Amino acid sequence: MLCLVVSSKLQAEIGRGVKERVESLLGMKTLLLTEFEEVKVEDGVIIVPATGGTEKIIANVIESTEKPVMIWALPNHNSLPSALEVYSVYRDRVKLVYSPIGSEILDHVSRFIGICNFLNSKQRLGVVGGISEWLLSSDYEDAYDLGVEVVEIGMDELIGKDIYEALKDIVRKYRLSAVTVRCFDLLEFGKTACLAMAKLNEEIPAGCEGDIGAILTMMILRAITGKPCWMANVCRIDGIVLAHCTVPLSMVESYEMTIHAESGKGKAVRGKMRREVVTLARYGKKRMLIALGEITRNLSEKGLCRTQVEVRPFFDVDEFVENSLGNHIVLAYGDYRRDLKDFCKFKKIDVIDLSPYRPHHGSGAD
């Protein structure tokens, strides 16, 4: 990752001071520009206007690369006015952050680097057994649109083996970034993949039922957050109820092992999730549905998958249903709306944002 501090020639001394502080804080290669010059941008670039009068330099840098750009505006020396002038023209290509030089910028930088890594590395998605027949919205084209390579893998590589260990072998063998399994096919052999997927999801994104849109959403959120997220069924909307048997163990306060909800076979996870603000998201057909809510309670009802939560929506439920992109939604702790929007901006994905924007205490993005 490259960082550029940009200042006017008249205020080059200010630029040198900002460069030293930024370089020390971020620990990454940082250059000072007082006029435009060609720079090599390998995966993305962070541009810090140290002073005013830098708009043309910043614009030239943006025009010189196809890689993601983050502009970090500072509170002093007309940094923000310069950033806003550039952003008014290049908003469709740029992430804009306003922050003093301090630790509060580090999360923004980390999430930007995560997006850049996703966009610039070769992502390989393993689909074991194909797509479950009831998933009408699931489509390999969604992966191709994101530049993700799909590796089709036969169910025979799981049959007669410990599912978790077999999946680990598959990940190594095919050099996978993520994996999804047509898991219900295992039931005829008296097994489920629920516990295996919950464990594997701690290491790489791992999803159920061959749902391409859901696993791609998990991959995107994992790149942004660096943490596992949970794929769940939307079971009720009179009070949003989500449920599934594969919650990652790091996402729960406590858990118990039980049997698969639909079949009564194998092993599944019943976890108690934290009552926090959560981001709900789903990708499909070059669109991203984004919403915000808060887990208010854990449930334990018959007829639903084992881990069950009720989410208080910060959005219009009718709009949520109207814009649904499939029966599964992906949940991450924290408020990552801005970061998802940035990802969509860089990939030219349409955003369906259901939540009125305001910061939420303890969120991932604020």
DOVOGU-495289 format. One record per residue (C-alpha): residue in one letter; x negated, y, z negated. Coordinates in steps of 0.5 Angstrom, whole numbers, padded with zeros to 4 digits, always signed. Layout:
# DOVOGU-495289
AXYZ...
//
This chain:
# DOVOGU-495289
M+0000+0000+0000L-0003+0007+0002C-0001+0013-0002L-0002+0020+0001V-0002+0027-0003V-0001+0032+0002S-0002+0040+0000S-0003+0046+0004K-0010+0049+0006L-0009+0055+0001Q-0007+0050-0005A-0012+0045-0003E-0015+0045-0011I-0008+0043-0013G-0008+0038-0008R-0014+0035-0011G-0012+0035-0018V-0005+0032-0016K-0009+0026-0012E-0014+0025-0018R-0008+0024-0023V-0003+0020-0018E-0009+0015-0016S-0011+0014-0024L-0003+0013-0025L-0002+0008-0019G-0008+0005-0018M-0008+0005-0011K-0012+0008-0005T-0010+0015-0005L-0012+0020+0001L-0011+0028+0001L-0009+0031+0007T-0009+0038+0008E-0007+0037+0016F-0005+0032+0020E-0010+0026+0021E-0009+0019+0024V-0008+0014+0018K-0007+0006+0018V-0001+0004+0015E-0001-0003+0014D+0006-0005+0010G+0009+0002+0008V+0006+0009+0005I+0008+0013-0001I+0007+0021+0001V+0007+0026-0005P+0007+0033-0003A+0003+0037-0008T+0005+0044-0005G+0010+0047-0001G+0008+0048+0006T+0007+0041+0008E+0013+0039+0012K+0010+0039+0018I+0004+0034+0016I+0009+0030+0013A+0013+0029+0019N+0007+0028+0023V+0006+0022+0018I+0013+0019+0019E+0013+0020+0026S+0006+0016+0027T+0009+0010+0023E+0015+0005+0024K+0013+0002+0017P+0018+0004+0011V+0016+0011+0008M+0017+0014+0001I+0017+0021-0001W+0015+0023-0008A+0017+0030-0010L+0014+0033-0016P+0017+0039-0020N+0012+0044-0019H+0009+0048-0013N+0014+0048-0009S+0014+0040-0008L+0021+0039-0008P+0023+0044-0003S+0018+0041+0002A+0021+0034+0001L+0028+0036+0002E+0026+0040+0008V+0023+0033+0011Y+0029+0029+0008S+0034+0033+0012V+0031+0031+0018Y+0029+0024+0017R+0034+0021+0011D+0035+0015+0016R+0028+0013+0015V+0025+0015+0008K+0026+0014+0001L+0026+0020-0003V+0025+0020-0011Y+0024+0026-0015S+0019+0025-0021P+0014+0028-0025I+0007+0024-0025G+0008+0019-0031S+0010+0012-0032E+0018+0014-0030I+0015+0013-0023L+0012+0006-0023D+0019+0002-0023H+0021+0006-0017V+0014+0005-0014S+0014-0003-0016R+0021-0003-0012F+0019+0000-0006I+0013-0004-0005G+0018-0010-0006I+0022-0008+0000C+0016-0007+0004N+0013-0014+0002F+0020-0017+0004L+0020-0013+0011N+0013-0014+0013S+0011-0022+0011K+0014-0028+0014Q+0020-0030+0010R+0022-0038+0011L+0028-0040+0009G+0029-0047+0008V+0036-0050+0009V+0037-0057+0007G+0043-0061+0010G+0046-0055+0013I+0052-0050+0012S+0058-0053+0008E+0064-0054+0012W+0068-0049+0008L+0063-0043+0009L+0066-0040+0015S+0062-0034+0014S+0055-0037+0013D+0051-0036+0020Y+0044-0037+0021E+0044-0031+0026D+0044-0027+0019A+0038-0029+0017Y+0035-0028+0024D+0038-0021+0024L+0033-0020+0018G+0027-0023+0021V+0028-0029+0017E+0025-0036+0020V+0030-0042+0018V+0027-0048+0017E+0032-0054+0018I+0031-0060+0013G+0035-0066+0013M+0038-0069+0006D+0034-0075+0007E+0028-0071+0003L+0033-0071-0003I+0036-0078-0003G+0034-0083-0008K+0029-0078-0012D+0029-0073-0017I+0032-0067-0014Y+0028-0062-0018E+0021-0065-0016A+0024-0066-0009L+0026-0059-0008K+0019-0057-0010D+0016-0062-0005I+0020-0059+0000V+0018-0052-0002R+0011-0053-0001K+0011-0058+0005Y+0015-0053+0009R+0012-0046+0006L+0018-0044+0004S+0020-0037+0001A+0027-0039-0001V+0032-0045+0000T+0039-0047+0000V+0042-0054-0001R+0049-0057+0002C+0049-0060-0005F+0056-0063-0005D+0053-0068+0000L+0049-0071-0006L+0056-0073-0010E+0056-0079-0006F+0050-0081-0009G+0052-0080-0016K+0048-0073-0017T+0048-0066-0017A+0043-0060-0015C+0046-0056-0021L+0041-0056-0026A+0035-0057-0021M+0037-0050-0017A+0038-0047-0024K+0031-0049-0025L+0028-0047-0018N+0031-0041-0018E+0026-0038-0024E+0021-0039-0018I+0024-0037-0012P+0031-0036-0009A+0035-0042-0009G+0042-0042-0007C+0048-0047-0007E+0052-0050-0001G+0048-0048+0005D+0051-0041+0004I+0046-0036+0008G+0049-0030+0007A+0048-0031-0001I+0041-0034-0001L+0039-0028+0004T+0042-0023-0001M+0038-0027-0007M+0032-0026-0003I+0033-0019-0002L+0035-0017-0010R+0029-0022-0012A+0024-0018-0007I+0027-0011-0011T+0027-0013-0018G+0022-0019-0018K+0027-0023-0022P+0032-0029-0021C+0039-0027-0020W+0046-0031-0020M+0050-0033-0014A+0057-0034-0016N+0064-0035-0014V+0069-0030-0015C+0075-0033-0018R+0080-0028-0021I+0080-0020-0019D+0085-0019-0025G+0079-0017-0029I+0073-0020-0024V+0072-0027-0026L+0065-0030-0024A+0063-0037-0025H+0058-0042-0022C+0054-0048-0025T+0047-0046-0023V+0045-0040-0027P+0038-0039-0028L+0036-0040-0035S+0032-0033-0036M+0039-0030-0035V+0042-0033-0041E+0042-0032-0048S+0043-0039-0050Y+0046-0045-0046E+0048-0052-0046M+0047-0058-0041T+0054-0061-0039I+0057-0064-0032H+0059-0061-0026A+0065-0058-0026E+0069-0061-0020S+0066-0068-0020G+0064-0069-0027K+0058-0072-0025G+0050-0070-0026K+0048-0064-0030A+0050-0057-0030V+0049-0051-0034R+0054-0047-0038G+0050-0041-0040K+0052-0035-0044M+0050-0029-0040R+0048-0022-0043R+0053-0016-0044E+0050-0011-0039V+0051-0007-0033V+0050-0011-0027T+0050-0010-0019L+0054-0014-0015A+0052-0015-0008R+0053-0019-0001Y+0050-0019+0006G+0053-0021+0012K+0054-0019+0019K+0049-0013+0019R+0053-0011+0013M+0051-0010+0005L+0057-0010+0000I+0054-0006-0006A+0058-0005-0013L+0057-0004-0020G+0060-0007-0026E+0059-0009-0033I+0059-0016-0036T+0064-0016-0042R+0065-0023-0044N+0063-0030-0043L+0069-0035-0042S+0070-0043-0042E+0076-0045-0038K+0078-0051-0035G+0078-0051-0028L+0072-0046-0027C+0065-0048-0026R+0061-0048-0032T+0058-0041-0033Q+0063-0036-0033V+0063-0029-0034E+0069-0023-0034V+0066-0017-0031R+0069-0010-0032P+0069-0007-0025F+0066+0000-0024F+0070+0000-0017D+0077-0001-0014V+0078-0008-0014D+0083-0008-0007E+0077-0005-0004F+0073-0010-0006V+0077-0015-0003E+0078-0012+0003N+0071-0011+0004S+0069-0018+0002L+0064-0022+0006G+0065-0029+0003N+0067-0033-0003H+0060-0032-0006I+0057-0026-0009V+0050-0025-0012L+0049-0022-0019A+0043-0018-0022Y+0042-0015-0029G+0041-0007-0028D+0043-0002-0023Y+0040-0003-0016R+0044+0001-0012R+0039+0006-0009D+0034+0000-0008L+0039-0004-0004K+0041+0002+0000D+0034+0004+0002F+0033-0003+0004C+0039-0003+0009K+0036+0004+0011F+0030+0001+0013K+0033-0005+0017K+0039-0001+0020I+0044-0005+0016D+0051-0002+0015V+0052+0000+0007I+0059-0002+0004D+0058+0002-0003L+0064+0001-0007S+0062+0004-0014P+0062+0012-0015Y+0055+0014-0016R+0052+0016-0023P+0046+0013-0027H+0048+0008-0032H+0044+0007-0039G+0039+0001-0038S+0040+0000-0031G+0034-0002-0027A+0034+0004-0022D+0035+0010-0027
//
